[in-house]
């Protein structure tokens, strides 16, 4: 069984959601007047733990599929994939490098996260 | 994902979306959740991109992700992007890029470019229709006046279809999930039918943040992959984003 049958009534009265952290989303400003490498620093420094956590969950997922393959993939990501950043258009290449520097997360992993969309369209 | 662009009887445009991500990337059997989806939810943020202290555009993203999958230029346009799964997918685009073919645009960087440089709905529509891409996808675009709304179905090379609002002929909303609108959705993943049923039940008279949020909060449009719902109204420059949760019983996708 894939889930409950699609018999849901159209819900009403859900808006606005409660003013709690469970539903609310923080707002940040990215200053485009700053050099690209510095634009996201104030955000990602504050959120580095959650980025690391996400990447770790992804690593765990790949490891669970095939531990040896995962080791090879992430060795490549950490040591080689980062070079791909140099071929990306600006200012995005520098923004990604800036995030890697600010969070001390390997550049290849930050890049991998930023190209998730292209990877997962199969 | 589910994106909706809709027009009220006065010709005011609303654009909203559910961002679903994390399919098949680890199921937590204890909590009945997707592992990656749960990790993404605390990372959701609204971003105002400013120049000289003025807002240039707004976007919703995850911490550390620089691309724009949902965004707006206040007063000009609104935009969202949905995944289009295809064997001729983005992984091929990445391989081509690695081999030195840099003609294609990265999906979420192109949307940043559109938000940064577009001066009109028409200009954005042309860019999103014509530029070569690294991955297939659906671009859902809304403008600032009556009838300006469309879903652009993209292969990596070209636009396959542009589906447009036509309020004069009764097409007052467009609802796009992750399937070509002229084909039936996968039978185990039909969010389109309940979504359209709820939009029809809402009626054009009740189009607004509340009405559309209710549609996007109805299961299975809302499902275990849904991280957030974003609501946009271009003329007012309003972008509201809410984290979403789907309590059991709830479809996994």
Contacts between the chains, C-beta under 8 A, distances in Angstrom:
chain1	res1	chain2	res2	distance
A	2	B	188	5.5
A	2	B	251	7.3
A	2	B	252	7.3
A	3	B	220	7.2
A	3	B	249	7.2
A	3	B	250	7.1
A	3	B	251	3.8
A	3	B	252	5.8
A	4	B	219	7.5
A	4	B	249	4.0
A	4	B	250	7.1
A	4	B	251	6.6
A	6	B	190	7.1
A	6	B	193	7.7
A	6	B	194	5.8
A	6	B	219	7.8
A	6	B	220	5.9
A	6	B	251	7.8
A	8	B	194	6.7
A	8	B	218	5.7
A	8	B	219	4.5
A	8	B	220	7.2
A	9	B	218	7.7
A	10	B	194	7.8
A	10	B	197	6.9
A	10	B	198	3.7
A	10	B	201	5.1
A	10	B	202	7.4
A	10	B	214	6.7
A	10	B	215	6.8
A	10	B	218	5.1
A	11	B	214	5.3
A	11	B	217	5.2
A	11	B	218	4.8
A	12	B	214	5.5
A	13	B	214	7.3
A	14	B	213	5.8
A	14	B	214	5.2
A	14	B	217	4.3
A	15	B	209	6.1
A	15	B	210	4.0
A	15	B	213	4.0
A	15	B	214	6.4
A	15	B	217	7.9
A	16	B	209	8.0
A	16	B	210	7.8
A	16	B	213	7.8
A	16	B	242	7.9
A	17	B	213	8.0
A	17	B	242	4.8
A	22	B	243	6.6
A	22	B	245	7.1
A	23	B	242	4.9
A	23	B	243	5.3
A	23	B	244	8.0
A	24	B	242	7.1
A	24	B	243	7.3
A	25	B	44	5.1
A	25	B	45	6.1
A	25	B	46	5.6
A	25	B	60	7.6
A	25	B	228	6.8
A	25	B	241	4.4
A	25	B	242	6.7
A	25	B	243	6.2
A	26	B	45	5.4
A	26	B	46	7.2
A	27	B	45	7.1
A	27	B	46	4.5
A	27	B	47	7.6
A	27	B	48	6.7
A	28	B	45	5.6
A	28	B	46	7.3
A	28	B	47	5.5
A	28	B	48	7.4
A	29	B	47	7.4
A	29	B	48	5.0
A	29	B	49	7.9
A	29	B	50	5.5
A	30	B	47	5.4
A	30	B	48	7.2
A	30	B	49	5.0
A	30	B	50	7.1
A	31	B	50	5.7
A	31	B	51	7.8
A	32	B	49	5.6
A	32	B	50	6.5
A	32	B	51	4.7
A	32	B	56	6.4
A	32	B	116	8.0
A	33	B	50	7.8
A	33	B	51	5.8
A	33	B	52	6.5
A	40	B	64	7.6
A	40	B	66	6.7
A	43	B	45	7.2
A	43	B	63	6.2
A	44	B	63	6.3
A	44	B	64	5.4
A	47	B	43	6.5
A	47	B	63	3.6
A	47	B	64	6.7
A	50	B	39	7.5
A	50	B	42	5.6
A	50	B	43	5.0
A	50	B	63	5.8
A	51	B	43	7.2
A	51	B	63	5.8
A	51	B	64	4.2
A	53	B	39	5.8
A	54	B	36	7.1
A	54	B	39	4.4
A	54	B	40	6.5
A	54	B	43	6.7
A	54	B	62	7.9
A	54	B	64	8.0
A	57	B	26	6.9
A	57	B	35	5.2
A	57	B	36	5.9
A	57	B	39	4.7
A	58	B	25	7.0
A	58	B	36	6.5
A	60	B	26	7.2
A	60	B	35	7.7
A	61	B	25	5.2
A	61	B	26	4.3
A	61	B	35	6.5
A	61	B	36	7.1
A	64	B	26	7.1
A	84	B	97	7.6
A	84	B	98	6.9
A	87	B	97	7.0
A	87	B	102	6.6
A	88	B	106	7.1
A	88	B	109	7.6
A	89	B	106	7.6
A	89	B	109	6.4
A	92	B	66	6.1
A	92	B	106	7.5
A	92	B	109	5.0
A	92	B	112	7.3
A	95	B	66	4.8
A	96	B	66	6.5
A	99	B	64	5.7
A	99	B	66	7.2
A	103	B	64	7.2
A	110	B	64	6.7
A	113	B	64	6.1
A	113	B	65	6.4
A	114	B	64	7.8
A	114	B	65	6.0
A	114	B	66	6.0
A	114	B	67	6.5
A	114	B	108	7.7
A	115	B	90	7.9
A	115	B	94	6.9
A	115	B	106	6.9
A	116	B	21	8.0
A	116	B	65	7.9
A	117	B	67	7.1
A	117	B	69	7.4
A	117	B	81	7.9
A	117	B	83	7.1
A	117	B	90	6.7
A	117	B	107	5.2
A	117	B	108	5.6
A	117	B	135	6.5
A	117	B	137	7.8
A	118	B	89	8.0
A	118	B	90	3.2
A	118	B	91	7.1
A	118	B	93	5.9
A	118	B	94	5.6
A	118	B	106	6.6
A	118	B	107	6.4
A	118	B	134	5.1
A	118	B	135	4.6
A	119	B	90	6.2
A	119	B	91	6.1
A	119	B	94	7.0
A	120	B	83	7.0
A	120	B	90	7.5
A	121	B	83	5.7
A	121	B	84	6.6
A	121	B	85	5.9
A	121	B	86	6.5
A	121	B	89	4.1
A	121	B	90	4.3
A	121	B	91	7.6
A	121	B	135	4.5
A	121	B	136	6.1
A	121	B	137	7.1
A	122	B	85	6.6
A	122	B	86	7.3
A	122	B	87	6.7
A	122	B	89	3.8
A	122	B	90	7.3
A	122	B	91	5.7
